[in-house]
């Protein structure tokens, strides 16, 4: 695989997307005869081996949250044991009901349910996006039952893009409120946006772009006072903030301990260290959760009901999720969180000490920085970090870059290497502001083009290339 840049933005993206052309067979049609299993596995291993160093070394933002080989093997074994399980058929696999009920209960207890009188219930989903979509469906259907025909969600501009998906799918109008100068939700502006059509208010703990926690206490209370539901999106924080709080870090209350919080999303496959493909959506009370369900009582195929979007689901993923949670336990999550926050502190200090850039806010572990020096392109800094083996996330509004710190970054020497490479990357971007290729032109173009439809068209072309063999 090559890391040499080209001039065409789409070609630049395709270079990253299709590195195996010419090195492995291209299979655009079914083979006439099946390929031997050892050959099939050899191809899969070759790709995995080529990619492993990128994420295992601790140079990738987020993506792999645990990644220790022994833990990966443990999850694979848990999945294999239940690989044929399908929660759609609980009469055949009642183990799926046990595992998923316990995943929900353990997550709810971690997020305040053990300290309140209300029942907190939920379901297992395929990831944070589905958790958010399902929650918005529940509010949409409850709103319809209350006579709200044109429902509205009120949310800060930093809320996850999954809420945009949910709004499109569920026919919910969005009122996106600009964040304040502190980059978190503006409580007064959001409260003022609530009206008789509002079905839910949203806050993030933390928000993906800058890793900052919205003022959930005030936001949820504003919603409660007006009789509106409130969703805390804690997909990125649900499995780390509770332990950070217990370790003495300044974490504001964001969960069901607040009476205004009526639902939450928390990703088990992030800092819960489960295999990719599971998340949990939680509700204060069974009544709201029922609005999430799909039931069909007069289908010719018989009685049919699913708690979430899919019909058939991989029970092996729920088994691996349950295994991760039980194997880690409270002490394991506490230890992992302490290590992550220690690494993040070193990396925060490095950002603050680097001339020409600044940290946005005071995040715990998802660290966004922007350029403060005239002429310094933060996306060129990102490209210079990429050349040094790092994979960071470019963001907009404002132009900035972030790294989500995980256990991979808690390995010995990784945080120190980040500090050294960041300093060198900033100096390189300062000295070579017009370097060819890389992602800087793409992000710069996306930020400068006023017609967002053109940017969307570019992204659609990128996805078209995704599915070309």
C-alpha positions in Angstrom: 0.0 0.0 0.0 1.3 3.5 -0.9 0.9 6.7 1.0 2.0 8.9 -1.9 -0.5 11.7 -2.5 -2.1 12.6 -5.9 -3.6 15.8 -7.1 -7.2 14.8 -7.8 -9.4 14.9 -4.6 -11.5 11.9 -5.6 -8.5 10.0 -6.7 -6.9 10.9 -3.4 -9.8 9.3 -1.5 -9.9 6.3 -3.8 -6.2 5.7 -3.2 -7.0 5.3 0.5 -10.2 3.3 -0.3 -8.7 0.7 -2.8 -5.1 -0.2 -1.9 -5.5 -3.8 -2.8 -6.1 -3.4 -6.5 -3.3 -5.3 -8.3 -2.1 -7.0 -5.1 -5.0 -9.3 -4.4 -7.6 -11.0 -6.8 -10.5 -8.8 -7.7 -13.7 -10.8 -7.3 -16.5 -9.0 -9.2 -18.3 -12.3 -9.9 -18.9 -15.5 -8.0 -16.0 -17.9 -8.8 -17.1 -20.8 -11.0 -16.0 -23.1 -8.4 -15.6 -22.4 -4.7 -12.1 -21.3 -3.5 -10.5 -23.5 -0.9 -11.2 -22.3 2.6 -7.5 -22.0 3.5 -7.0 -19.7 0.4 -10.0 -17.6 1.4 -8.7 -17.2 5.0 -5.2 -16.4 3.6 -6.6 -13.5 1.6 -8.5 -12.2 4.7 -5.3 -12.5 6.8 -3.3 -10.7 4.2 -5.6 -7.6 4.4 -5.8 -7.7 8.2 -2.1 -8.0 8.5 -1.6 -5.0 6.2 -4.0 -2.9 8.3 -3.2 -4.0 11.8 -0.2 -1.8 12.5 -2.3 1.3 11.7 -4.7 0.8 14.5 -2.7 -1.4 16.9 0.1 1.1 17.3 -2.2 3.6 18.9 -2.0 6.2 16.1 -5.7 6.2 15.1 -8.4 8.5 16.6 -11.1 6.4 18.1 -12.1 3.5 15.8 -10.5 0.7 18.0 -11.2 1.3 21.7 -9.4 -1.7 23.3 -7.6 -3.8 20.7 -5.4 -6.0 23.0 -4.9 -9.3 21.1 -6.0 -11.4 24.1 -9.2 -9.3 24.4 -9.8 -9.5 20.7 -9.4 -13.3 20.8 -11.8 -13.5 23.8 -14.5 -11.6 21.9 -14.0 -13.7 18.8 -14.4 -16.9 20.9 -17.6 -15.5 22.6 -19.0 -14.6 19.2 -18.1 -18.1 17.8 -19.9 -19.9 20.6 -23.1 -18.0 19.7 -22.5 -17.4 16.0 -25.7 -19.2 15.0 -27.9 -17.4 17.5 -30.6 -15.1 16.2 -32.6 -13.0 18.6 -35.5 -13.0 16.2 -36.1 -16.6 17.2 -36.0 -16.5 21.0 -37.8 -19.8 21.2 -34.7 -21.4 19.7 -32.2 -19.2 21.4 -33.5 -18.0 24.7 -29.9 -17.2 25.6 -30.2 -14.1 23.5 -33.0 -12.8 25.7 -30.9 -13.4 28.8 -27.8 -11.8 27.4 -29.5 -8.7 26.0 -31.7 -8.1 29.1 -28.5 -8.2 31.2 -26.6 -5.9 28.9 -29.5 -3.4 29.2 -29.7 -3.7 33.0 -26.0 -3.4 33.5 -25.8 -0.3 31.3 -28.8 1.3 33.0 -27.4 0.7 36.4 -24.1 2.4 35.4 -26.1 5.4 34.1 -28.0 6.2 37.2 -30.8 3.7 37.3 -29.6 2.2 40.5 -30.0 5.6 42.3 -33.5 6.5 41.3 -37.0 5.0 41.9 -38.1 5.1 38.2 -37.7 2.1 36.1 -35.0 2.5 33.3 -35.5 0.1 30.4 -34.0 -0.3 27.0 -32.9 -2.4 24.1 -29.7 -3.5 22.4 -29.1 -2.0 19.0 -26.5 -2.3 16.2 -24.7 0.9 17.1 -25.1 4.6 18.1 -26.9 5.6 15.0 -29.6 3.0 15.5 -29.9 3.8 19.2 -30.5 7.5 18.2 -32.9 6.6 15.4 -34.9 4.3 17.6 -35.2 7.0 20.4 -36.4 9.6 17.9 -39.0 7.0 16.6 -40.2 6.6 20.1 -40.7 10.3 20.6 -42.2 10.7 17.1 -44.8 8.0 17.8 -45.6 9.3 21.3 -46.0 12.8 19.8 -48.5 11.5 17.3 -50.4 9.8 20.1 -50.5 13.2 21.8 -51.8 14.9 18.6 -48.5 16.5 17.4 -48.7 16.1 13.6 -45.6 18.1 12.7 -43.1 17.2 15.3 -39.9 19.1 16.1 -36.6 18.1 17.7 -34.5 20.9 19.3 -30.8 20.2 19.3 -27.4 22.0 19.2 -25.5 22.2 16.0 -22.8 19.9 17.5 -25.3 17.0 17.9 -24.3 13.9 16.0 -25.3 13.5 12.4 -27.4 10.4 13.4 -30.0 12.9 14.5 -30.1 14.2 10.9 -30.7 10.7 9.7 -33.4 10.2 12.2 -35.1 13.4 11.3 -35.1 12.5 7.6 -36.3 8.9 8.3 -39.0 9.9 10.8 -40.2 13.1 9.2 -39.2 15.3 12.2 -38.3 18.9 11.8 -35.0 20.0 13.2 -34.3 23.2 15.0 -30.5 23.4 15.2 -29.3 26.0 17.7 -25.8 27.5 17.4 -23.5 26.7 20.3 -22.2 29.4 22.5 -18.7 30.9 22.6 -17.8 28.0 24.9 -18.7 25.5 22.1 -21.5 23.8 24.2 -25.2 24.0 23.8 -26.8 27.4 24.5 -29.4 26.7 27.2 -31.4 29.9 26.8 -31.5 29.7 23.0 -32.6 26.1 23.1 -35.2 26.6 25.8 -36.6 29.5 23.7 -36.9 27.2 20.7 -39.2 24.7 22.5 -42.9 25.1 21.6 -46.1 23.0 21.4 -44.7 21.0 18.5 -41.5 20.0 20.2 -41.3 16.3 21.0 -37.7 16.1 22.2 -34.7 18.2 23.2 -31.2 16.8 22.7 -27.8 17.2 24.5 -24.5 15.4 24.1 -22.2 13.9 26.8 -19.9 14.6 25.1 -20.4 15.9 21.6 -18.4 14.2 19.0 -16.7 17.2 17.4 -15.0 18.8 20.4 -15.4 16.3 23.1 -17.3 18.8 25.3 -20.3 18.0 27.5 -23.4 20.0 27.0 -25.1 21.6 30.1 -27.3 18.5 30.5 -28.6 19.6 34.0 -30.0 22.9 32.7 -31.2 21.5 29.3 -33.0 18.6 30.7 -34.7 20.7 33.3 -35.8 23.2 30.7 -37.4 20.3 28.8 -39.0 18.8 31.9 -40.5 22.1 32.9 -42.2 22.3 29.5 -43.4 18.7 29.5 -41.0 17.6 26.7 -38.7 14.6 26.5 -34.9 14.9 26.8 -32.4 12.6 25.2 -28.8 12.5 26.4 -26.6 11.2 23.6 -23.8 9.5 25.4 -22.7 7.2 22.7 -19.2 8.5 23.1 -19.3 8.9 26.9 -21.6 6.4 28.5 -19.0 3.9 29.2 -16.2 6.3 30.4 -17.8 9.3 32.1 -19.3 7.3 35.0 -15.8 6.0 35.8 -14.2 9.3 35.3 -16.6 10.8 37.8 -15.7 8.1 40.3 -12.1 8.8 39.7 -12.6 12.4 40.8 -12.7 14.2 37.5 -15.1 17.1 37.0 -17.9 15.3 35.2 -21.3 17.1 35.5 -24.4 14.9 36.0 -25.7 13.8 32.6 -27.7 10.6 33.2 -31.0 9.4 34.7 -30.2 10.9 38.1 -31.6 14.0 36.4 -35.4 13.8 36.5 -35.6 15.5 33.1 -33.6 12.9 31.2 -36.1 10.6 29.6 -33.8 8.6 27.3 -30.1 7.9 26.6 -27.9 6.3 24.1 -24.6 4.6 25.1 -22.3 2.6 22.8 -21.1 -0.7 24.2 -18.8 -1.1 21.2 -16.8 2.0 22.1 -15.5 2.4 25.6 -17.6 -0.7 26.6 -15.0 -2.6 24.7 -17.4 -4.9 22.9 -17.0 -6.0 19.3 -18.3 -3.5 16.8 -22.0 -3.7 16.2 -23.7 -3.1 19.5 -25.1 -0.2 21.5 -27.8 0.4 24.1 -30.8 2.8 24.0 -32.4 3.5 27.4 -35.7 5.0 28.5 -37.3 6.2 31.7 -40.2 3.9 31.8 -41.6 1.1 29.6 -44.3 3.3 28.1 -41.8 5.3 26.1 -39.9 2.3 25.0 -43.0 0.7 23.6 -43.2 3.5 21.1 -39.9 2.2 19.7 -41.3 -1.3 18.9 -42.5 -2.6 15.6 -45.5 -4.9 15.8 -47.6 -6.5 13.0 -50.6 -8.5 14.1 -52.4 -9.1 10.8 -49.5 -10.0 8.5 -50.1 -13.2 6.5 -46.7 -14.5 7.7 -48.0 -14.7 11.2 -47.5 -12.5 14.3 -44.4 -10.5 13.9 -42.6 -8.1 16.3 -39.1 -6.6 16.6 -37.8 -4.2 19.2 -35.5 -2.4 16.8 -35.1 -2.0 13.0 -33.7 -5.3 11.9 -35.5 -8.6 11.9 -32.7 -11.2 12.1 -29.8 -10.0 14.2 -26.4 -11.6 15.0 -26.8 -13.0 18.5 -23.0 -13.6 18.5 -22.5 -9.9 18.8 -24.7 -9.7 21.9 -22.8 -12.6 23.4 -19.5 -10.9 22.8 -20.9 -7.6 24.2 -22.1 -9.4 27.4 -18.8 -11.2 27.7 -16.8 -7.9 27.5 -19.0 -6.2 30.1 -18.9 -9.1 32.6 -15.1 -9.7 32.0 -14.2 -6.0 32.6 -16.5 -5.3 35.5 -16.4 -2.0 37.4 -12.8 -2.3 38.4 -11.7 -3.1 34.8 -13.6 0.0 33.5 -12.2 2.1 36.2 -8.6 1.0 35.4 -9.1 1.5 31.7 -10.6 5.0 32.2 -7.7 6.0 34.5 -5.2 5.0 31.8 -7.0 6.8 29.0 -7.4 10.0 31.0 -3.7 9.9 31.9 -2.7 9.6 28.3 -5.2 12.3 27.3 -3.7 14.7 29.9 -0.3 14.3 28.3 -1.7 14.9 24.9 -3.7 17.9 26.0 -0.6 19.4 27.5 1.2 18.9 24.2 -1.5 20.7 22.3 -1.5 23.6 24.7 2.3 23.8 24.5 2.4 23.9 20.7 2.7 27.4 19.3 0.2 28.2 16.5 -2.7 25.9 17.7 -5.1 25.9 20.6 -7.2 23.3 22.3 -11.0 23.9 22.0 -12.5 24.0 25.5 -11.3 21.7 28.2 -12.3 18.2 27.1 -11.5 15.0 29.0 -10.4 12.6 26.2 -11.7 13.7 22.8 -9.3 16.6 22.0 -10.0 19.1 19.2 -7.5 21.8 18.2 -7.5 24.6 15.7 -5.0 27.0 14.3 -4.5 30.4 15.9 -1.6 31.6 13.7 -2.4 33.5 10.5 -1.6 31.4 7.5 -1.4 28.1 9.4 -3.8 25.5 7.8 -4.9 23.0 10.5 -5.7 20.5 7.8 -2.1 20.7 6.6 -1.2 19.9 10.2 -3.5 16.8 9.9 -1.8 15.8 6.7 1.7 16.1 8.3 0.5 13.9 11.1 -0.8 11.4 8.6 2.6 11.3 7.0 3.9 10.4 10.5 1.5 7.5 10.7 -1.4 9.2 12.6 -5.1 9.0 11.5 -6.9 12.0 13.0 -10.3 13.4 12.2 -10.8 16.7 10.3 -13.8 18.7 11.4 -15.6 21.9 10.3 -17.2 24.9 12.2 -14.6 25.8 13.1 -11.9 24.2 11.0 -10.2 21.9 13.4 -8.8 18.4 14.0 -9.5 16.0 16.8 -8.2 12.8 18.3 -10.4 10.5 20.4 -8.1 9.0 23.0 -8.5 5.3 23.7 -6.7 2.4 25.4 -4.5 2.2 22.2 -3.1 5.6 23.1 -2.5 4.5 26.7 0.3 2.2 25.5 3.8 3.2 26.7 5.3 6.0 24.6 2.3 6.7 22.4 1.2 10.0 24.1 4.8 11.2 24.1 5.2 10.3 20.4 2.0 12.4 19.7 3.5 15.4 21.4 6.7 15.1 19.4 5.0 14.5 16.1 2.5 17.3 16.6 5.2 19.8 17.2 7.0 18.7 14.0 3.7 18.6 12.0 2.9 22.2 13.0 6.4 23.4 12.0 6.1 21.5 8.7 2.7 23.0 7.9 4.0 26.4 8.7 7.1 26.0 6.5 5.2 24.2 3.6 1.7 25.7 3.5 1.1 24.8 -0.1 2.2 21.2 -0.1 0.6 19.0 -2.8 -2.0 16.3 -2.2 -3.3 15.1 1.1 -6.7 15.8 2.6 -6.2 19.5 3.2 -7.5 20.6 -0.2 -10.5 18.4 0.2 -11.4 19.8 3.7 -10.6 23.3 2.6 -12.8 23.0 -0.5 -15.7 21.6 1.6 -15.4 24.4 4.1 -15.3 27.2 1.4 -18.0 26.0 -1.0 -21.2 27.8 -0.1 -23.4 25.4 -2.0 -23.7 22.4 0.3 -25.3 20.4 -2.5 -22.0 20.4 -4.3 -20.3 19.0 -1.3 -22.9 16.4 -0.9 -22.5 15.4 -4.5 -18.8 15.0 -4.0 -19.5 12.7 -1.0 -22.0 10.7 -3.1 -19.3 10.2 -5.8 -16.9 9.0 -3.1 -19.5 6.4 -1.9 -20.1 5.3 -5.5 -16.4 4.4 -5.7 -16.7 2.6 -2.4 -18.8 -0.1 -4.1 -16.7 -0.5 -7.3 -14.6 -3.7 -7.0 
